[in-house]
Amino acid sequence: MFKFDLQPNEKALNIGRQSESVLFKPTFLVLILIYLPWFFLFKYEFLTGRVLKLLIFWTLAVLLFAANKFILWMINVHILTNKRLILISYQSLFNKRVLETPLNLILNASFSQKGVLESLFSIGAITVQAQGLTEPLQINKTVHPEALKDAIWQCAIKSKTA
């Protein structure tokens, strides 16, 4: 789905994305936006012709919205390699932001879980502070944040001692 070139002698240790739970709200919205108009079309059968064409157009537009949300979820990733941490974030298909830091510049890595659902399903956010960056790297809504935080921290310690 995406292409990101690694440096020579660099290998990916962990590639991940946000939890599937971030898709619940858009999925629910899409189902409502498709179901309600079609429900009223079948309930009030006098709506035909022009309204039917408009409704088909509406359904296609909603499905394009759903596809956009899914594609954005798929291409927003974090990559932990043996040399650096890379965050690839898309706000839209044409608005890309790549943040990366060498592992030896990582000063702190922490995670947080807010709420009952995040605790039950082991979903959380990871904050990585690195030397030279004005803002910390944020990995939001990731699954098993404590394991990823530990992996980042272990790689950072290895790169500092090497």
N, C-alpha and C positions, 0 to 999 in steps of 0.2 A: 504494500500500500504506500510505503514511503521509501525513499532511498537516502541513506546517510553513509558516507564513506568514512571508514576508520583509517587511522594512521598505520604505517608499517609496524609490525610487531604489537599491534593492539588487538585485543579480543574482547568481545562483548560478554560480560558476566551476567547481566540482568537487563532485560528489556521489558518494560511494563507500561501500563496505562491506567487510567482511572477505573474504578469499580464500575460494573454494569449498572449499579444502582443509580448512577447519574442519568441513565436513560429512562428511568421510570416516569418522571414528570413529562418529558416530551412524548413518550409513548401514550400515556393517559390522555394528554392534550390532543394528539392525533386521532385517537379512537373517538373522542367526543366530537371533534371537528368533522369527522367523516360520518359518524353514526347519526347525529341529530338532524342534519339536513336530509339525509336519505330517509330517516324515520318519518319526517313530516311530508316528504314527497309521496311515500306509500300510504300514509294516513289520509292525506287529502289528495285524492287521485286527479283532481281537476288541474293540478300543476303538471303541465306537459309541454312539449315543444321547446320553446325558448328557455324555460326554466330548467328543463332537463339538460340542455346543453351547458347552461351556466353551472349547474350542479356537477356535471362531469368535469368541467374546467376547474371548479373549486376542489374537487377530490384530487385531481392531478396536482394542483398547487400544494395541497396539504401533504401529499405523498412526496413531493420534491422537498418540502420542509423537513419531513422525516428522514429522507435520504441524506440531506445536508447534515442534520444532527448526528446521524450514525457515522458518516464519513469523518466528521470532525472528531468524534470520540475515537475512531480508529487511528487517526494520524497524530493525535496528541499523545506523545510518548516520553518516557524518560529512559535513558540508556546509561547503565553503569558499566564502564570498561575497566581494564586493569590500569588505565592511565588517567581517566577523567570521568566526570559526571556531566551528562548532556541532557537538557530539557528542551523538547521541541513542542512549542505551543502555537496553535492556530486559533485565532479569534474568528476568522472566516477562511474560506478557501484561498483567499488572496492576501491574507494578513498573517504572516508567519513570524514567530519570534524564537530564536535559538539562544539559549543560555548554556554556557559550559564553563567548567572550572577544572583545572588539574587537581588530582586527588591530594597532592602534597600541599596545596594551599587551603584545604578545608580546615577550619578552626573548630567548628562545632556542628553536630548533627543531632537533632531531636525530633520527637514525634508527639502528636497529640490526637486524642480521640474525644469528641464532644458528643454527648448524648447517649441514650440507651441503645439506639439502633446501631450506631457506629461501634459501640462496645460489643454488642451481640454478634455483629457480622465482621468484626475485626477490620474495620475501615477507618482510615485516619489520614492525617496530613503530616508531612515530613518537612522540616525546615533545616536547611543547610547553610551555615554561614561560612563564607570563604573570604580569604584575604584578597583585597583588590576589587571586590564587588560592592557597589553602593547599597544593594538590597540583597537579602538572603534569597536563596533558591527555594521555591515552594513547590512541593509535589502534593497536590490535593486529592482527596478521595481515593487513595490507593489501598489495595488490599494488603493485609499483614504489614502495617507500617513499621512495627518494631523489628521485624526480620530485615526489611530493606534498610532501615536506619543502621542496624548492626552491620550489615554487609558494606554499606558506605563507609562506616567508621573503621571497620577492619581493613578495607582497601586503602583508606587514607593513612592509617598507621603504617601499613606495609610500604606505601610509597614514600613516607617520610624516613623510614629506616633504611631504604634501599639506596 
